[in-house]
Amino acid sequence: MRLLHTMLRVGNLDRSLAFYTEVLGMRLLRRSDYPEGKFTLAFIGYQDESEGSVLELTHNWETSEYNLGNAYGHIALEVEDAYKACEQIKQKGGRVTREAGPMKHGKTVIAFVTDPDGYQIELIQRKAA
């Protein structure tokens, strides 16, 4: 078994694709419209689906907003330098909700950003070898 993807429901697909591709640097891997079901699926990631897990953005055409509830946690991305990543994300219009710094009760450097639908994304700085 292997992890294939994580699905997020998004209210505005173009806005979300712009965030994940232009701000976070992912690639659009494939996109399919389903007119009879009135939804679109877009798969995005840093590598091809055959090489690792990706995100599936699901846009239901008649829904522009979702209540995230309190069960969702976050998606985690490894970055070379969390401080630099935060600055680049802010320069591209992204929203940093927790600046880079050591995690509480630990030494790992982390930060958090929020996507246009309110999903949290944790940036974890790669540890020196």
MMTF fields as JSON, N, C-alpha, C and O atoms, coordinates in Angstrom:
{
  "mmtfVersion": "1.0.0",
  "mmtfProducer": "UNKNOWN",
  "numBonds": 515,
  "numAtoms": 516,
  "numGroups": 129,
  "numChains": 1,
  "numModels": 1,
  "chainsPerModel": [1],
  "groupsPerChain": [129],
  "chainIdList": ["A"],
  "bondAtomList": [4, 2, 8, 6, 12, 10, 16, 14, 20, 18, 24, 22, 28, 26, 32, 30, 36, 34, 40, 38, 44, 42, 48, 46, 52, 50, 56, 54, 60, 58, 64, 62, 68, 66, 72, 70, 76, 74, 80, 78, 84, 82, 88, 86, 92, 90, 96, 94, 100, 98, 104, 102, 108, 106, 112, 110, 116, 114, 120, 118, 124, 122, 128, 126, 132, 130, 136, 134, 140, 138, 144, 142, 148, 146, 152, 150, 156, 154, 160, 158, 164, 162, 168, 166, 172, 170, 176, 174, 180, 178, 184, 182, 188, 186, 192, 190, 196, 194, 200, 198, 204, 202, 208, 206, 212, 210, 216, 214, 220, 218, 224, 222, 228, 226, 232, 230, 236, 234, 240, 238, 244, 242, 248, 246, 252, 250, 256, 254, 260, 258, 264, 262, 268, 266, 272, 270, 276, 274, 280, 278, 284, 282, 288, 286, 292, 290, 296, 294, 300, 298, 304, 302, 308, 306, 312, 310, 316, 314, 320, 318, 324, 322, 328, 326, 332, 330, 336, 334, 340, 338, 344, 342, 348, 346, 352, 350, 356, 354, 360, 358, 364, 362, 368, 366, 372, 370, 376, 374, 380, 378, 384, 382, 388, 386, 392, 390, 396, 394, 400, 398, 404, 402, 408, 406, 412, 410, 416, 414, 420, 418, 424, 422, 428, 426, 432, 430, 436, 434, 440, 438, 444, 442, 448, 446, 452, 450, 456, 454, 460, 458, 464, 462, 468, 466, 472, 470, 476, 474, 480, 478, 484, 482, 488, 486, 492, 490, 496, 494, 500, 498, 504, 502, 508, 506, 512, 510],
  "bondOrderList": [1, 1, 1, 1, 1, 1, 1, 1, 1, 1, 1, 1, 1, 1, 1, 1, 1, 1, 1, 1, 1, 1, 1, 1, 1, 1, 1, 1, 1, 1, 1, 1, 1, 1, 1, 1, 1, 1, 1, 1, 1, 1, 1, 1, 1, 1, 1, 1, 1, 1, 1, 1, 1, 1, 1, 1, 1, 1, 1, 1, 1, 1, 1, 1, 1, 1, 1, 1, 1, 1, 1, 1, 1, 1, 1, 1, 1, 1, 1, 1, 1, 1, 1, 1, 1, 1, 1, 1, 1, 1, 1, 1, 1, 1, 1, 1, 1, 1, 1, 1, 1, 1, 1, 1, 1, 1, 1, 1, 1, 1, 1, 1, 1, 1, 1, 1, 1, 1, 1, 1, 1, 1, 1, 1, 1, 1, 1, 1],
  "groupList": [{"groupName": "MET", "atomNameList": ["N", "CA", "C", "O"], "elementList": ["N", "C", "C", "O"], "formalChargeList": [0, 0, 0, 0], "bondAtomList": [1, 0, 2, 1, 3, 2], "bondOrderList": [1, 1, 2], "singleLetterCode": "M", "chemCompType": "L-PEPTIDE LINKING"}, {"groupName": "ARG", "atomNameList": ["N", "CA", "C", "O"], "elementList": ["N", "C", "C", "O"], "formalChargeList": [0, 0, 0, 0], "bondAtomList": [1, 0, 2, 1, 3, 2], "bondOrderList": [1, 1, 2], "singleLetterCode": "R", "chemCompType": "L-PEPTIDE LINKING"}, {"groupName": "LEU", "atomNameList": ["N", "CA", "C", "O"], "elementList": ["N", "C", "C", "O"], "formalChargeList": [0, 0, 0, 0], "bondAtomList": [1, 0, 2, 1, 3, 2], "bondOrderList": [1, 1, 2], "singleLetterCode": "L", "chemCompType": "L-PEPTIDE LINKING"}, {"groupName": "HIS", "atomNameList": ["N", "CA", "C", "O"], "elementList": ["N", "C", "C", "O"], "formalChargeList": [0, 0, 0, 0], "bondAtomList": [1, 0, 2, 1, 3, 2], "bondOrderList": [1, 1, 2], "singleLetterCode": "H", "chemCompType": "L-PEPTIDE LINKING"}, {"groupName": "THR", "atomNameList": ["N", "CA", "C", "O"], "elementList": ["N", "C", "C", "O"], "formalChargeList": [0, 0, 0, 0], "bondAtomList": [1, 0, 2, 1, 3, 2], "bondOrderList": [1, 1, 2], "singleLetterCode": "T", "chemCompType": "L-PEPTIDE LINKING"}, {"groupName": "VAL", "atomNameList": ["N", "CA", "C", "O"], "elementList": ["N", "C", "C", "O"], "formalChargeList": [0, 0, 0, 0], "bondAtomList": [1, 0, 2, 1, 3, 2], "bondOrderList": [1, 1, 2], "singleLetterCode": "V", "chemCompType": "L-PEPTIDE LINKING"}, {"groupName": "GLY", "atomNameList": ["N", "CA", "C", "O"], "elementList": ["N", "C", "C", "O"], "formalChargeList": [0, 0, 0, 0], "bondAtomList": [1, 0, 2, 1, 3, 2], "bondOrderList": [1, 1, 2], "singleLetterCode": "G", "chemCompType": "PEPTIDE LINKING"}, {"groupName": "ASN", "atomNameList": ["N", "CA", "C", "O"], "elementList": ["N", "C", "C", "O"], "formalChargeList": [0, 0, 0, 0], "bondAtomList": [1, 0, 2, 1, 3, 2], "bondOrderList": [1, 1, 2], "singleLetterCode": "N", "chemCompType": "L-PEPTIDE LINKING"}, {"groupName": "ASP", "atomNameList": ["N", "CA", "C", "O"], "elementList": ["N", "C", "C", "O"], "formalChargeList": [0, 0, 0, 0], "bondAtomList": [1, 0, 2, 1, 3, 2], "bondOrderList": [1, 1, 2], "singleLetterCode": "D", "chemCompType": "L-PEPTIDE LINKING"}, {"groupName": "SER", "atomNameList": ["N", "CA", "C", "O"], "elementList": ["N", "C", "C", "O"], "formalChargeList": [0, 0, 0, 0], "bondAtomList": [1, 0, 2, 1, 3, 2], "bondOrderList": [1, 1, 2], "singleLetterCode": "S", "chemCompType": "L-PEPTIDE LINKING"}, {"groupName": "ALA", "atomNameList": ["N", "CA", "C", "O"], "elementList": ["N", "C", "C", "O"], "formalChargeList": [0, 0, 0, 0], "bondAtomList": [1, 0, 2, 1, 3, 2], "bondOrderList": [1, 1, 2], "singleLetterCode": "A", "chemCompType": "L-PEPTIDE LINKING"}, {"groupName": "PHE", "atomNameList": ["N", "CA", "C", "O"], "elementList": ["N", "C", "C", "O"], "formalChargeList": [0, 0, 0, 0], "bondAtomList": [1, 0, 2, 1, 3, 2], "bondOrderList": [1, 1, 2], "singleLetterCode": "F", "chemCompType": "L-PEPTIDE LINKING"}, {"groupName": "TYR", "atomNameList": ["N", "CA", "C", "O"], "elementList": ["N", "C", "C", "O"], "formalChargeList": [0, 0, 0, 0], "bondAtomList": [1, 0, 2, 1, 3, 2], "bondOrderList": [1, 1, 2], "singleLetterCode": "Y", "chemCompType": "L-PEPTIDE LINKING"}, {"groupName": "GLU", "atomNameList": ["N", "CA", "C", "O"], "elementList": ["N", "C", "C", "O"], "formalChargeList": [0, 0, 0, 0], "bondAtomList": [1, 0, 2, 1, 3, 2], "bondOrderList": [1, 1, 2], "singleLetterCode": "E", "chemCompType": "L-PEPTIDE LINKING"}, {"groupName": "PRO", "atomNameList": ["N", "CA", "C", "O"], "elementList": ["N", "C", "C", "O"], "formalChargeList": [0, 0, 0, 0], "bondAtomList": [1, 0, 2, 1, 3, 2], "bondOrderList": [1, 1, 2], "singleLetterCode": "P", "chemCompType": "L-PEPTIDE LINKING"}, {"groupName": "LYS", "atomNameList": ["N", "CA", "C", "O"], "elementList": ["N", "C", "C", "O"], "formalChargeList": [0, 0, 0, 0], "bondAtomList": [1, 0, 2, 1, 3, 2], "bondOrderList": [1, 1, 2], "singleLetterCode": "K", "chemCompType": "L-PEPTIDE LINKING"}, {"groupName": "ILE", "atomNameList": ["N", "CA", "C", "O"], "elementList": ["N", "C", "C", "O"], "formalChargeList": [0, 0, 0, 0], "bondAtomList": [1, 0, 2, 1, 3, 2], "bondOrderList": [1, 1, 2], "singleLetterCode": "I", "chemCompType": "L-PEPTIDE LINKING"}, {"groupName": "GLN", "atomNameList": ["N", "CA", "C", "O"], "elementList": ["N", "C", "C", "O"], "formalChargeList": [0, 0, 0, 0], "bondAtomList": [1, 0, 2, 1, 3, 2], "bondOrderList": [1, 1, 2], "singleLetterCode": "Q", "chemCompType": "L-PEPTIDE LINKING"}, {"groupName": "TRP", "atomNameList": ["N", "CA", "C", "O"], "elementList": ["N", "C", "C", "O"], "formalChargeList": [0, 0, 0, 0], "bondAtomList": [1, 0, 2, 1, 3, 2], "bondOrderList": [1, 1, 2], "singleLetterCode": "W", "chemCompType": "L-PEPTIDE LINKING"}, {"groupName": "CYS", "atomNameList": ["N", "CA", "C", "O"], "elementList": ["N", "C", "C", "O"], "formalChargeList": [0, 0, 0, 0], "bondAtomList": [1, 0, 2, 1, 3, 2], "bondOrderList": [1, 1, 2], "singleLetterCode": "C", "chemCompType": "L-PEPTIDE LINKING"}],
  "groupTypeList": [0, 1, 2, 2, 3, 4, 0, 2, 1, 5, 6, 7, 2, 8, 1, 9, 2, 10, 11, 12, 4, 13, 5, 2, 6, 0, 1, 2, 2, 1, 1, 9, 8, 12, 14, 13, 6, 15, 11, 4, 2, 10, 11, 16, 6, 12, 17, 8, 13, 9, 13, 6, 9, 5, 2, 13, 2, 4, 3, 7, 18, 13, 4, 9, 13, 12, 7, 2, 6, 7, 10, 12, 6, 3, 16, 10, 2, 13, 5, 13, 8, 10, 12, 15, 10, 19, 13, 17, 16, 15, 17, 15, 6, 6, 1, 5, 4, 1, 13, 10, 6, 14, 0, 15, 3, 6, 15, 4, 5, 16, 10, 11, 5, 4, 8, 14, 8, 6, 12, 17, 16, 13, 2, 16, 17, 1, 15, 10, 10],
  "groupIdList": [1, 2, 3, 4, 5, 6, 7, 8, 9, 10, 11, 12, 13, 14, 15, 16, 17, 18, 19, 20, 21, 22, 23, 24, 25, 26, 27, 28, 29, 30, 31, 32, 33, 34, 35, 36, 37, 38, 39, 40, 41, 42, 43, 44, 45, 46, 47, 48, 49, 50, 51, 52, 53, 54, 55, 56, 57, 58, 59, 60, 61, 62, 63, 64, 65, 66, 67, 68, 69, 70, 71, 72, 73, 74, 75, 76, 77, 78, 79, 80, 81, 82, 83, 84, 85, 86, 87, 88, 89, 90, 91, 92, 93, 94, 95, 96, 97, 98, 99, 100, 101, 102, 103, 104, 105, 106, 107, 108, 109, 110, 111, 112, 113, 114, 115, 116, 117, 118, 119, 120, 121, 122, 123, 124, 125, 126, 127, 128, 129],
  "secStructList": [7, 7, 7, 7, 3, 3, 3, 3, 3, 7, 1, 7, 2, 2, 2, 2, 2, 2, 0, 0, 0, 0, 0, 1, 7, 7, 3, 3, 3, 3, 3, 3, 3, 3, 6, 6, 6, 6, 3, 3, 3, 3, 3, 3, 3, 1, 1, 7, 6, 6, 6, 1, 7, 3, 3, 3, 3, 3, 3, 3, 6, 6, 7, 7, 7, 7, 7, 7, 6, 6, 6, 7, 7, 7, 3, 3, 3, 3, 3, 1, 7, 2, 2, 2, 2, 2, 2, 2, 2, 2, 2, 6, 6, 7, 3, 3, 3, 3, 3, 3, 3, 3, 7, 6, 6, 1, 7, 7, 3, 3, 3, 3, 3, 3, 7, 6, 6, 1, 7, 3, 3, 3, 3, 3, 3, 7, 7, 7, 7],
  "xCoordList": [0.836, 0.0, 0.878, 2.019, 0.32, 0.996, -0.049, -1.148, 0.296, -0.594, -0.627, 0.425, -1.813, -1.945, -2.169, -1.415, -3.217, -3.508, -4.351, -4.916, -4.418, -5.321, -6.255, -5.805, -7.557, -8.539, -8.963, -9.256, -8.99, -9.506, -10.625, -10.476, -11.739, -12.822, -12.523, -12.226, -12.604, -12.291, -13.474, -14.203, -13.65, -14.773, -14.537, -15.489, -13.283, -12.942, -11.681, -10.582, -11.841, -10.734, -9.598, -8.434, -9.906, -8.84, -8.007, -6.78, -8.674, -7.971, -7.082, -5.943, -7.593, -6.819, -5.648, -4.546, -5.881, -4.783, -3.685, -2.5, -4.062, -3.069, -2.257, -1.037, -2.894, -2.179, -1.189, -0.009, -1.66, -0.796, 0.313, 1.401, 0.05, 1.084, 1.982, 3.205, 1.403, 2.205, 2.841, 3.962, 2.152, 2.674, 3.506, 4.592, 2.999, 3.715, 4.553, 5.295, 4.456, 5.333, 4.981, 5.822, 3.753, 3.344, 3.027, 2.951, 2.844, 2.459, 1.063, 0.679, 0.307, -0.965, -0.634, -0.048, -1.001, -0.67, -1.759, -1.472, -3.005, -4.126, -5.391, -5.516, -6.316, -7.582, -8.682, -8.529, -9.796, -10.924, -12.222, -12.483, -13.046, -14.376, -15.385, -15.256, -16.392, -17.46, -18.796, -19.45, -19.204, -20.407, -21.683, -22.508, -21.854, -23.073, -23.105, -24.181, -21.96, -21.892, -21.664, -21.722, -21.403, -21.165, -19.991, -20.1, -18.847, -17.64, -16.401, -16.448, -15.293, -13.988, -12.989, -13.016, -12.109, -11.004, -9.699, -9.481, -8.839, -7.515, -6.491, -6.594, -5.51, -4.461, -3.191, -2.755, -2.601, -1.424, -0.361, -0.678, 0.896, 1.956, 3.318, 3.44, 4.328, 5.71, 6.345, 7.382, 5.719, 6.242, 5.072, 3.928, 5.348, 4.297, 3.631, 4.239, 2.388, 1.627, 2.274, 2.111, 2.996, 3.66, 4.845, 5.331, 5.307, 6.497, 6.191, 7.056, 5.003, 4.675, 3.235, 2.514, 2.827, 1.446, 1.248, 2.194, 0.006, -0.343, -1.61, -2.182, -2.034, -3.301, -4.332, -4.025, -5.531, -6.672, -7.541, -8.064, -7.697, -8.598, -9.923, -9.978, -10.985, -12.31, -13.144, -13.335, -13.646, -14.506, -15.892, -16.095, -16.85, -18.254, -18.797, -18.798, -19.255, -19.566, -20.581, -20.538, -21.48, -22.537, -22.229, -23.102, -20.993, -20.611, -19.407, -18.368, -19.54, -18.451, -17.709, -16.707, -18.202, -17.564, -17.883, -18.961, -16.939, -17.125, -16.841, -16.029, -17.511, -17.223, -16.176, -16.454, -14.978, -13.886, -14.071, -13.453, -14.887, -15.092, -13.849, -12.949, -13.794, -12.639, -11.875, -11.053, -12.131, -11.43, -10.175, -9.223, -10.168, -9.021, -7.83, -7.984, -6.645, -5.424, -4.662, -4.884, -3.767, -2.971, -2.28, -2.228, -1.752, -0.876, 0.53, 0.71, 1.523, 2.901, 3.776, 3.723, 4.582, 5.538, 6.935, 7.14, 7.895, 9.288, 9.874, 9.69, 10.585, 11.248, 12.703, 13.043, 13.547, 14.966, 15.163, 15.923, 14.473, 14.632, 13.253, 12.702, 12.691, 11.331, 11.236, 10.211, 12.281, 12.27, 12.183, 11.381, 13.012, 13.029, 11.709, 11.172, 11.197, 9.93, 8.799, 7.967, 8.75, 7.705, 7.807, 6.794, 9.011, 9.196, 8.749, 8.083, 9.107, 8.714, 7.2, 6.604, 6.585, 5.13, 4.427, 3.459, 4.896, 4.294, 4.482, 3.572, 5.648, 5.905, 4.963, 4.644, 4.521, 3.628, 2.155, 1.276, 1.889, 0.512, -0.072, -1.258, 0.729, 0.25, 0.16, 0.768, -0.603, -0.815, -0.1, -0.451, 0.9, 1.616, 0.877, 0.708, 0.436, -0.314, 0.52, 0.111, 1.674, 2.641, 4.013, 4.404, 4.738, 6.069, 7.004, 6.769, 8.047, 9.025, 9.727, 10.063, 9.932, 10.639, 10.547, 9.803, 11.309, 11.278, 9.874, 9.16, 9.504, 8.204, 8.22, 9.275, 7.056, 6.917, 7.429, 7.075, 8.244, 8.787, 9.706, 9.899, 10.276, 11.165, 12.119, 12.174, 12.87, 13.866, 13.565, 14.158, 12.656, 12.33, 11.744, 10.848, 12.254, 11.76, 10.547, 10.614, 9.435, 8.192, 7.571, 7.971, 6.593, 5.764, 4.428, 4.31, 3.431, 2.136, 1.673, 1.849, 1.076, 0.424, -1.003, -1.306, -1.864, -3.256, -3.592, -3.244, -4.265, -4.652, -5.929, -6.509, -6.384, -7.554, -8.849, -9.761, -8.941, -10.14, -10.007, -10.937, -8.86, -8.667, -7.935, -7.766, -7.494, -6.741, -5.351, -4.705, -4.899, -3.584, -2.527, -2.749, -1.383, -0.249, 0.962, 1.351, 1.554, 2.728, 3.979, 4.089, 4.9, 6.212, 7.19, 7.301, 7.88, 8.855, 10.231, 10.482, 11.115, 12.459, 13.242, 13.272, 13.88, 14.687, 15.823, 16.491, 16.022, 17.097, 18.431, 18.532, 19.451, 20.798, 21.267, 21.03, 21.93, 22.385, 23.596, 24.103],
  "yCoordList": [-1.183, 0.0, 1.242, 1.217, 2.333, 3.618, 4.724, 4.554, 5.832, 6.982, 7.631, 7.98, 7.8, 8.375, 9.881, 10.642, 10.308, 11.736, 12.081, 11.21, 13.373, 13.932, 14.872, 15.681, 14.771, 15.599, 16.766, 16.604, 17.96, 19.163, 19.712, 19.798, 20.083, 20.742, 22.236, 22.821, 22.848, 24.264, 25.014, 24.472, 26.259, 27.06, 27.733, 27.992, 28.019, 28.688, 28.013, 28.26, 27.171, 26.35, 27.184, 26.9, 28.204, 29.023, 29.707, 29.749, 30.237, 30.888, 29.884, 30.198, 28.696, 27.676, 27.182, 26.995, 26.968, 26.544, 27.608, 27.273, 28.866, 29.944, 29.908, 30.069, 29.704, 29.644, 28.485, 28.679, 27.289, 26.116, 26.086, 25.575, 26.628, 26.608, 27.838, 27.709, 29.018, 30.242, 30.6, 31.106, 30.349, 30.704, 29.562, 29.798, 28.327, 27.189, 26.402, 25.505, 26.71, 26.09, 24.685, 24.0, 24.236, 22.918, 23.014, 24.106, 21.855, 21.79, 21.209, 20.329, 21.703, 21.077, 19.821, 19.906, 18.662, 17.383, 16.921, 16.387, 17.13, 16.788, 17.432, 17.709, 17.659, 18.311, 17.689, 17.515, 17.352, 16.744, 17.381, 17.514, 17.78, 18.311, 17.183, 16.317, 17.196, 16.207, 16.954, 17.145, 17.381, 18.206, 17.582, 18.287, 16.286, 15.653, 15.704, 15.824, 15.617, 15.69, 17.095, 17.335, 18.035, 19.443, 19.611, 20.296, 18.961, 19.136, 18.982, 18.422, 19.496, 19.397, 18.853, 19.218, 17.98, 17.472, 17.972, 17.857, 18.523, 18.961, 18.337, 18.474, 17.659, 17.017, 17.848, 18.171, 18.19, 19.054, 18.426, 17.647, 18.77, 18.257, 18.716, 19.452, 18.274, 18.595, 17.539, 17.777, 16.38, 15.287, 14.557, 14.734, 13.746, 12.987, 12.037, 11.613, 11.717, 10.837, 9.467, 8.825, 9.014, 7.712, 7.742, 6.692, 8.939, 9.078, 9.476, 9.338, 9.956, 10.367, 10.822, 10.898, 11.123, 11.542, 12.995, 13.783, 13.331, 14.648, 15.143, 14.445, 16.343, 16.88, 16.822, 17.112, 16.454, 16.511, 17.675, 17.661, 18.673, 19.782, 19.476, 19.317, 19.394, 19.103, 20.365, 20.958, 20.777, 21.956, 21.527, 21.124, 21.618, 21.377, 22.702, 23.701, 22.71, 23.944, 24.823, 26.044, 24.246, 25.032, 25.383, 25.878, 25.13, 25.437, 26.36, 26.016, 27.527, 28.502, 28.599, 29.307, 27.883, 27.987, 26.745, 26.164, 26.348, 25.191, 25.568, 26.451, 24.895, 25.028, 23.966, 22.772, 24.385, 23.435, 22.583, 21.525, 23.004, 22.227, 22.25, 23.06, 21.378, 21.372, 20.051, 19.799, 19.213, 17.936, 18.017, 17.266, 18.91, 19.032, 19.621, 20.539, 19.088, 19.613, 20.457, 21.664, 19.839, 20.58, 19.619, 18.409, 20.204, 19.513, 19.977, 21.148, 19.112, 19.5, 19.419, 18.448, 20.464, 20.514, 20.708, 21.543, 19.944, 20.154, 21.264, 21.287, 22.19, 23.284, 23.353, 22.936, 23.878, 24.027, 25.038, 24.793, 26.183, 27.284, 27.877, 28.551, 27.641, 28.103, 29.625, 30.187, 30.294, 31.761, 32.34, 33.234, 31.82, 32.284, 31.931, 32.734, 30.735, 30.309, 31.251, 31.594, 31.678, 32.607, 33.934, 34.491, 34.436, 35.706, 35.586, 36.482, 34.497, 34.294, 34.156, 34.695, 33.452, 33.265, 34.609, 34.896, 35.43, 36.752, 37.641, 38.385, 37.573, 38.375, 37.998, 38.831, 36.749, 36.274, 36.405, 35.914, 37.067, 37.3, 36.262, 36.329, 35.298, 34.276, 34.82, 35.841, 34.135, 34.58, 33.649, 32.476, 34.186, 33.44, 33.681, 34.825, 32.599, 32.736, 32.434, 32.743, 31.839, 31.636, 31.75, 30.909, 32.785, 33.012, 31.858, 31.139, 31.692, 30.627, 30.805, 31.917, 29.701, 29.681, 28.299, 27.45, 28.066, 26.743, 26.403, 27.262, 25.136, 24.708, 24.745, 24.646, 24.888, 24.896, 23.571, 22.503, 23.643, 22.46, 21.629, 20.44, 22.243, 21.504, 22.427, 23.626, 21.857, 22.617, 22.719, 23.544, 21.895, 21.91, 23.267, 23.773, 23.853, 25.144, 24.904, 24.169, 25.55, 25.4, 26.774, 27.776, 26.794, 27.968, 27.451, 26.284, 28.317, 27.948, 29.019, 30.214, 28.562, 29.447, 28.926, 27.773, 29.8, 29.435, 29.61, 30.624, 28.625, 28.736, 29.567, 29.934, 29.873, 30.748, 30.217, 30.997, 28.908, 28.335, 28.162, 27.683, 28.546, 28.446, 27.202, 27.01, 26.35, 25.163, 25.568, 26.424, 24.952, 25.235, 24.351, 23.165, 24.957, 24.241, 24.535, 25.691, 23.487, 23.634, 23.52, 22.621, 24.425, 24.358, 23.84, 24.423, 22.787, 22.19, 22.298, 21.763, 23.004, 23.201, 21.896, 21.206, 21.578, 20.363, 20.433, 21.458, 19.348, 19.293, 19.106, 18.376, 19.765, 19.617, 18.179, 17.558, 17.669, 16.26, 16.097, 14.986],
  "zCoordList": [0.0, 0.0, 0.0, 0.46, -0.527, -0.458, -0.458, -0.986, 0.124, 0.162, -1.217, -1.753, -1.803, -3.135, -3.104, -3.711, -2.389, -2.338, -1.122, -0.46, -0.851, 0.153, -0.595, -1.406, -0.326, -1.029, -0.156, 1.029, -0.769, -0.129, -0.999, -2.217, -0.391, -1.131, -1.14, -0.099, -2.313, -2.442, -3.06, -3.89, -2.644, -3.108, -4.448, -5.184, -4.778, -6.034, -6.564, -6.067, -7.564, -8.043, -8.607, -8.326, -9.396, -9.987, -8.901, -8.987, -7.889, -6.769, -6.035, -5.692, -5.798, -5.093, -5.934, -5.417, -7.233, -8.103, -8.135, -8.116, -8.184, -8.177, -6.892, -6.937, -5.76, -4.485, -4.468, -4.176, -4.778, -4.664, -5.721, -5.455, -6.914, -7.956, -7.897, -7.958, -7.779, -7.817, -6.478, -6.451, -5.372, -4.053, -3.459, -2.93, -3.544, -2.945, -3.945, -3.543, -5.232, -6.22, -6.669, -7.25, -6.415, -6.9, -8.39, -8.952, -9.017, -10.429, -10.549, -9.779, -11.517, -11.852, -12.646, -13.726, -12.123, -12.751, -13.711, -14.782, -13.315, -14.19, -13.646, -12.453, -14.556, -14.201, -15.037, -16.246, -14.394, -15.097, -14.645, -13.449, -15.63, -15.359, -15.485, -16.351, -14.618, -14.624, -14.686, -13.661, -15.905, -16.046, -15.483, -14.9, -15.647, -15.129, -13.602, -13.014, -12.96, -11.508, -10.991, -9.785, -11.909, -11.58, -10.616, -9.599, -10.96, -10.158, -11.029, -12.124, -10.507, -11.162, -10.158, -8.983, -10.623, -9.812, -10.417, -11.623, -9.579, -10.026, -9.092, -7.873, -9.655, -8.872, -9.001, -10.106, -7.854, -7.817, -6.918, -6.02, -7.166, -6.319, -6.791, -7.77, -6.089, -6.418, -7.312, -7.93, -7.375, -8.19, -8.821, -8.403, -9.811, -10.463, -9.475, -8.492, -9.75, -8.872, -8.714, -7.676, -9.717, -9.633, -8.666, -8.243, -8.317, -7.468, -6.025, -5.16, -5.752, -4.387, -4.277, -5.272, -3.058, -2.834, -3.268, -3.299, -3.601, -4.13, -3.431, -2.593, -3.784, -3.302, -4.417, -5.574, -4.072, -4.991, -4.538, -3.424, -5.384, -5.098, -5.772, -6.992, -4.994, -5.514, -5.463, -4.4, -6.636, -6.695, -7.136, -8.281, -6.211, -6.535, -7.049, -6.329, -8.29, -8.995, -8.285, -8.432, -7.531, -6.901, -5.445, -4.731, -4.998, -3.612, -3.632, -4.195, -3.024, -3.036, -1.709, -1.605, -0.683, 0.632, 1.461, 1.335, 2.304, 3.168, 4.616, 4.89, 5.529, 6.946, 7.265, 7.153, 7.662, 7.868, 9.116, 9.226, 10.042, 11.26, 12.13, 11.909, 13.106, 14.002, 13.976, 14.858, 12.99, 12.911, 12.039, 12.254, 11.072, 10.169, 10.914, 11.718, 10.643, 11.25, 10.255, 10.165, 9.506, 8.529, 7.576, 7.797, 6.51, 5.574, 5.93, 6.264, 5.872, 6.189, 4.941, 4.186, 4.744, 3.643, 4.209, 5.09, 3.71, 4.102, 3.247, 2.03, 3.895, 3.185, 3.634, 4.741, 2.771, 3.098, 4.215, 5.151, 4.119, 5.073, 5.331, 4.46, 6.502, 6.806, 6.843, 6.455, 7.302, 7.357, 5.938, 5.667, 5.057, 3.667, 2.968, 2.205, 3.231, 2.622, 3.019, 2.179, 4.277, 4.736, 3.999, 3.575, 3.847, 3.142, 1.687, 1.168, 1.033, -0.362, -0.489, -1.422, 0.425, 0.396, 0.578, -0.126, 1.509, 1.719, 0.489, 0.122, -0.149, -1.35, -2.489, -3.339, -2.505, -3.563, -3.171, -3.879, -2.047, -1.631, -0.704, -0.38, -0.266, 0.66, 2.075, 2.396, 2.92, 4.298, 5.279, 5.407, 5.964, 7.003, 8.31, 8.734, 8.95, 10.2, 11.437, 12.556, 11.24, 12.32, 11.686, 10.877, 12.053, 11.488, 11.85, 12.821, 11.074, 11.296, 12.639, 13.049, 13.293, 14.568, 15.168, 14.678, 16.241, 16.873, 17.394, 17.911, 17.243, 17.758, 19.283, 19.91, 19.853, 21.305, 21.866, 21.368, 22.88, 23.56, 22.67, 22.923, 21.63, 20.74, 20.019, 20.293, 19.093, 18.35, 16.863, 16.167, 16.37, 14.952, 14.574, 15.249, 13.49, 13.024, 12.122, 11.137, 12.493, 11.745, 11.489, 12.081, 10.6, 10.334, 9.81, 9.435, 9.786, 9.217, 8.249, 8.483, 7.154, 6.191, 6.01, 6.317, 5.506, 5.287, 3.815, 3.211, 3.239, 1.83, 1.71, 2.732, 0.498, 0.338, 0.961, 1.238, 1.184, 1.8, 3.307, 3.957, 3.872, 5.312, 5.78, 6.984, 4.859, 5.251, 5.726, 5.122, 6.803, 7.364, 6.7, 6.453, 6.422, 5.846, 6.714, 6.882, 7.265, 8.109, 7.241, 6.407, 7.443, 6.8, 7.845, 8.923, 7.554, 8.476, 7.837, 6.757, 8.533, 8.002, 8.058, 9.077, 6.923, 6.828, 7.846, 7.984, 8.54, 9.533, 8.839, 7.852, 9.355, 8.809, 8.992, 10.029, 7.975, 8.028, 8.905, 9.058]
}
